[in-house]
Amino acid sequence: MKKLPIRLAAGSGPTFGVDDLSCAAATHLGLWEDEGLDVTWTPVHGGVAAMQAVMDDIVDVAYGGLGPALRFRSEGKPLKIIVSMARSLAQNLVVQREIKSTEDLKGVSWALDGFGALSHHMARLLVKSLNIPETEIDWQAVGPPPERIERLLNGTIDVSLIRVEEAMSLNADPSNTLHNLLGFAQLKDLVPVQPHGVLATSDTYVSEHSEELHRLTRGMIRASRALHNDFDAFKTVYERNVSVEVAPEEVHNIWQQESVSDGFAVNGELSLVHWQDEMRLFYELNPELTPVSRSDVISEIFVEEALKTLGSVEGPDLN
């Protein structure tokens, strides 16, 4: 099989977390290599920057939150989602110790990756579910997780959504006074339909490089299945790619939590009901944008063909 080059932008920057571990798995487990792809990674600052890198032809495909992809398409930019990386977020809400309940969130400073980024999208859905007006939050674009954690630790920010492994590490460190106000399960209850990562590319790349995208999609789905089905595979990829160290039993707990909650997109998660809900919630948050149709923003053929080759498996992302 002839190797085909493809350039990917990593919206999480230079590090991977549990939320985007399927991309790391596709690379580290050799699944994209098996599919005949030669992947080059470019780390960028957040999902918005990743999608813009596609528009600027710096990369061929980006991974980042579904929100930036929907916004770009609504603004007339020719961006298409081809496959989901996950079905939800593996995050906790970490706060300063004086914040004891969700009632105390009114008036707090809240650190974001960037405005319009995945961390902002999820935070907006969360405060909406808590009936807190967005105007009562001091939103601050701080940067990726390391920068947000630094601000939490030095006390210059009150609240941030943090990757679950990072929250566990902070919680286990007695030298700080931070605590987890809302854990994974509580966030899932408050925001059942959560934004998540997707792979997106340009209309031009879809039409001119379909073979690369077929290979990319198959590798992505195989990676999600490997992480869902096999703790050893998850552990291997976690230890290789996630810089935050937690106790071995916590790594297993994270995996079990993700698997039981169907966090992995084992069928590529382009299911109709899920995306109807995602798009409805996005446009409720952003009424100034002109809604686009599902077919405008999603190119379904790559997941459809991948499932013909790989077969479908039981899961909520199966149409």
C-alpha positions as CSV (number, residue, x, y, z in Angstrom):
1,M,0.0,0.0,0.0
2,K,1.4,3.4,-1.0
3,K,1.8,5.7,2.0
4,L,-0.1,9.0,1.7
5,P,1.0,12.1,3.6
6,I,-1.5,14.0,5.7
7,R,-1.0,17.1,7.9
8,L,-3.0,17.2,11.2
9,A,-3.5,20.2,13.6
10,A,-3.8,19.2,17.2
11,G,-6.2,21.6,18.9
12,S,-5.0,20.5,22.4
13,G,-1.5,21.9,21.7
14,P,1.6,19.8,22.4
15,T,-0.1,17.5,24.9
16,F,-2.9,15.0,24.8
17,G,-5.6,14.4,27.5
18,V,-8.2,11.7,27.9
19,D,-10.7,13.8,25.8
20,D,-8.5,13.5,22.7
21,L,-6.7,10.2,23.5
22,S,-8.2,8.5,20.4
23,C,-6.0,10.7,18.2
24,A,-3.0,9.7,20.2
25,A,-4.1,6.0,20.0
26,A,-4.5,6.2,16.2
27,T,-0.9,7.4,16.1
28,H,0.8,5.4,18.9
29,L,-0.9,2.1,18.2
30,G,0.1,2.4,14.6
31,L,-3.5,2.4,13.3
32,W,-3.0,5.3,10.9
33,E,0.3,3.7,9.8
34,D,-1.6,0.4,9.2
35,E,-4.0,2.4,7.0
36,G,-1.1,3.7,4.9
37,L,-1.0,7.3,6.3
38,D,2.1,9.3,7.0
39,V,0.8,11.7,9.7
40,T,2.5,15.0,10.5
41,W,1.3,16.8,13.6
42,T,1.2,20.6,14.1
43,P,0.2,21.7,17.7
44,V,-1.9,24.8,17.8
45,H,-3.6,26.9,20.5
46,G,-7.1,25.6,20.8
47,G,-9.8,24.2,18.4
48,V,-10.6,27.6,16.8
49,A,-6.9,28.0,15.8
50,A,-6.9,24.3,14.6
51,M,-9.9,24.9,12.3
52,Q,-8.4,28.2,11.0
53,A,-5.2,26.3,10.2
54,V,-7.2,24.2,7.8
55,M,-8.7,27.3,6.2
56,D,-5.3,28.8,5.8
57,D,-4.0,25.5,4.2
58,I,-1.4,25.1,6.9
59,V,-2.8,21.6,7.6
60,D,-5.1,19.3,5.9
61,V,-7.3,18.2,8.8
62,A,-7.8,19.6,12.3
63,Y,-9.1,18.2,15.5
64,G,-10.9,20.4,17.9
65,G,-14.4,21.0,19.4
66,L,-17.5,20.7,17.3
67,G,-18.4,24.3,18.2
68,P,-15.7,26.0,16.2
69,A,-16.6,23.7,13.2
70,L,-20.3,24.7,13.4
71,R,-19.4,28.4,13.8
72,F,-17.0,28.4,10.9
73,R,-19.6,26.8,8.6
74,S,-22.3,29.2,9.8
75,E,-20.0,32.1,8.9
76,G,-19.6,30.7,5.4
77,K,-16.2,29.0,5.8
78,P,-16.0,25.8,3.8
79,L,-15.3,23.4,6.7
80,K,-16.6,19.8,6.9
81,I,-16.7,17.4,9.9
82,I,-15.8,13.9,8.9
83,V,-15.7,11.8,12.1
84,S,-16.1,12.3,15.9
85,M,-13.2,11.6,18.2
86,A,-15.4,11.1,21.3
87,R,-18.9,11.5,22.5
88,S,-18.4,13.7,25.6
89,L,-15.8,15.3,27.7
90,A,-13.7,13.8,30.5
91,Q,-13.5,16.8,32.7
92,N,-14.1,18.1,36.3
93,L,-15.0,21.6,37.5
94,V,-12.1,22.6,39.7
95,V,-12.6,25.6,42.1
96,Q,-11.0,27.6,44.9
97,R,-11.8,26.3,48.4
98,E,-14.2,29.1,49.3
99,I,-16.5,28.0,46.5
100,K,-18.6,25.4,48.3
101,S,-21.6,24.9,46.0
102,T,-22.9,25.7,42.5
103,E,-24.7,28.7,44.1
104,D,-21.3,30.2,44.7
105,L,-20.5,30.3,41.0
106,K,-22.3,33.5,40.4
107,G,-19.7,36.3,39.9
108,V,-16.7,34.0,39.7
109,S,-13.8,34.4,37.3
110,W,-13.8,31.4,34.9
111,A,-10.7,30.4,32.9
112,L,-11.2,29.2,29.3
113,D,-8.9,27.9,26.6
114,G,-10.3,30.6,24.4
115,F,-13.6,32.2,23.5
116,G,-15.5,29.8,21.3
117,A,-13.3,26.9,22.2
118,L,-14.5,23.6,23.6
119,S,-13.9,24.7,27.2
120,H,-16.0,27.8,26.6
121,H,-18.8,25.8,24.8
122,M,-19.1,23.3,27.7
123,A,-18.9,26.0,30.3
124,R,-21.7,27.9,28.7
125,L,-23.9,24.8,28.6
126,L,-23.1,24.2,32.3
127,V,-24.0,27.6,33.5
128,K,-27.2,27.5,31.4
129,S,-28.2,24.3,33.1
130,L,-27.5,25.9,36.5
131,N,-29.7,28.9,35.5
132,I,-26.8,31.3,35.9
133,P,-26.8,34.2,33.4
134,E,-23.6,34.3,31.4
135,T,-23.3,38.0,32.3
136,E,-22.7,37.0,35.9
137,I,-19.5,35.1,35.0
138,D,-16.2,36.8,34.4
139,W,-15.0,34.8,31.4
140,Q,-11.2,34.9,30.8
141,A,-9.4,33.4,27.9
142,V,-6.3,32.0,29.6
143,G,-5.0,29.2,27.3
144,P,-4.7,25.4,27.4
145,P,-4.8,23.3,30.6
146,P,-1.3,24.1,31.9
147,E,-2.0,27.8,31.9
148,R,-5.4,27.4,33.4
149,I,-4.0,25.2,36.2
150,E,-1.3,27.7,36.9
151,R,-3.9,30.4,37.3
152,L,-5.9,28.2,39.6
153,L,-2.9,27.4,41.7
154,N,-1.7,31.0,42.1
155,G,-5.3,32.1,43.0
156,T,-5.8,34.6,40.1
157,I,-8.7,32.6,38.7
158,D,-11.7,31.1,40.6
159,V,-12.9,28.3,38.4
160,S,-12.0,26.2,35.4
161,L,-13.1,23.0,33.7
162,I,-10.0,20.8,33.8
163,R,-9.3,17.4,32.3
164,V,-10.2,14.6,34.7
165,E,-6.7,13.3,35.0
166,E,-5.4,16.8,35.8
167,A,-8.2,17.3,38.4
168,M,-7.3,14.0,40.1
169,S,-3.6,15.1,40.3
170,L,-4.6,18.4,41.8
171,N,-7.0,16.8,44.2
172,A,-4.3,14.4,45.4
173,D,-1.7,17.2,46.1
174,P,-2.1,18.5,49.7
175,S,0.0,21.6,48.9
176,N,-2.9,23.3,47.2
177,T,-6.4,24.3,48.4
178,L,-8.3,23.6,45.2
179,H,-11.1,21.1,45.1
180,N,-13.4,19.4,42.6
181,L,-16.8,21.0,42.8
182,L,-18.4,18.8,40.1
183,G,-17.0,15.5,38.9
184,F,-17.5,13.6,35.7
185,A,-20.8,12.0,36.6
186,Q,-22.2,15.3,38.0
187,L,-21.3,17.1,34.8
188,K,-22.9,14.4,32.7
189,D,-26.1,14.8,34.7
190,L,-26.1,18.5,34.3
191,V,-25.1,18.5,30.6
192,P,-26.2,15.1,29.1
193,V,-25.4,16.2,25.6
194,Q,-21.8,17.4,25.8
195,P,-19.7,19.0,23.1
196,H,-16.7,16.9,22.0
197,G,-13.8,16.6,19.6
198,V,-14.2,16.1,15.9
199,L,-11.9,15.8,12.9
200,A,-12.7,18.5,10.2
201,T,-11.3,19.5,6.9
202,S,-12.1,21.8,3.9
203,D,-14.6,21.1,1.2
204,T,-11.7,21.2,-1.3
205,Y,-9.8,18.5,0.6
206,V,-12.9,16.3,0.8
207,S,-13.3,16.5,-3.0
208,E,-9.6,16.1,-3.9
209,H,-8.3,13.7,-1.2
210,S,-11.0,11.3,-0.4
211,E,-8.6,8.3,-0.1
212,E,-6.7,10.0,2.7
213,L,-9.9,10.8,4.6
214,H,-11.2,7.2,4.2
215,R,-8.0,5.9,5.7
216,L,-8.0,8.6,8.4
217,T,-11.6,7.7,9.4
218,R,-11.0,4.0,9.6
219,G,-7.9,4.6,11.8
220,M,-9.9,6.9,14.0
221,I,-12.7,4.4,14.6
222,R,-10.3,1.6,15.2
223,A,-8.5,3.7,17.8
224,S,-11.8,4.5,19.6
225,R,-12.7,0.8,19.7
226,A,-9.2,-0.2,21.0
227,L,-9.5,2.3,23.8
228,H,-13.1,1.2,24.6
229,N,-12.4,-2.5,24.6
230,D,-9.0,-2.9,26.0
231,F,-7.7,-1.3,29.2
232,D,-4.1,-2.4,28.4
233,A,-4.3,-0.4,25.2
234,F,-5.8,2.6,27.0
235,K,-3.1,2.4,29.7
236,T,-0.3,2.1,27.1
237,V,-1.5,5.2,25.2
238,Y,-2.2,7.1,28.4
239,E,1.3,6.5,29.8
240,R,2.9,7.4,26.5
241,N,1.0,10.5,25.7
242,V,-0.6,12.1,28.8
243,S,1.9,14.1,30.9
244,V,-0.1,14.1,34.1
245,E,0.8,11.2,36.4
246,V,-2.0,9.7,38.5
247,A,-2.0,6.5,40.6
248,P,-2.4,3.2,38.5
249,E,-5.8,2.6,40.0
250,E,-6.9,6.0,38.9
251,V,-5.9,5.3,35.3
252,H,-8.2,2.3,35.4
253,N,-11.0,4.3,37.0
254,I,-10.7,6.9,34.2
255,W,-10.9,4.1,31.6
256,Q,-13.8,2.4,33.2
257,Q,-15.7,5.7,33.6
258,E,-15.2,6.5,29.9
259,S,-16.1,3.0,28.7
260,V,-19.2,2.7,30.9
261,S,-20.5,6.1,29.9
262,D,-19.9,5.3,26.2
263,G,-17.5,8.2,25.9
264,F,-15.6,6.6,23.0
265,A,-17.0,7.1,19.5
266,V,-16.8,3.4,18.5
267,N,-18.9,4.0,15.4
268,G,-17.6,7.4,14.6
269,E,-20.6,9.2,16.2
270,L,-22.4,10.9,13.4
271,S,-25.7,9.5,14.6
272,L,-28.8,11.5,13.6
273,V,-30.3,12.1,17.1
274,H,-27.0,13.0,18.7
275,W,-26.2,15.6,16.1
276,Q,-29.7,17.1,16.1
277,D,-29.3,17.7,19.8
278,E,-25.7,19.0,19.4
279,M,-26.7,21.5,16.7
280,R,-29.9,22.6,18.5
281,L,-28.0,23.3,21.7
282,F,-25.2,25.2,19.8
283,Y,-27.6,27.5,18.0
284,E,-29.6,28.1,21.2
285,L,-26.3,29.4,22.7
286,N,-25.4,31.3,19.5
287,P,-28.7,32.8,18.1
288,E,-26.8,35.4,16.2
289,L,-25.5,32.7,13.8
290,T,-27.4,31.5,10.8
291,P,-28.1,27.7,11.4
292,V,-26.7,25.4,8.8
293,S,-28.0,22.0,7.8
294,R,-26.4,18.7,8.9
295,S,-25.4,18.0,5.3
296,D,-23.7,21.4,5.0
297,V,-21.4,20.7,7.9
298,I,-21.0,16.9,8.0
299,S,-19.6,14.7,5.3
300,E,-21.0,11.4,6.3
301,I,-19.6,9.2,3.5
302,F,-16.3,8.5,5.3
303,V,-17.9,7.0,8.4
304,E,-20.5,5.2,6.3
305,E,-17.8,3.5,4.2
306,A,-15.6,2.8,7.2
307,L,-18.4,1.0,8.9
308,K,-19.0,-1.1,5.8
309,T,-15.4,-2.2,6.0
310,L,-14.9,-2.5,9.8
311,G,-18.5,-3.5,10.6
312,S,-20.7,-1.7,13.2
313,V,-20.6,-2.5,16.9
314,E,-23.2,-2.0,19.6
315,G,-23.2,1.5,20.9
316,P,-25.3,4.7,21.2
317,D,-23.5,6.2,18.2
318,L,-25.0,3.5,15.9
319,N,-27.8,4.9,13.7
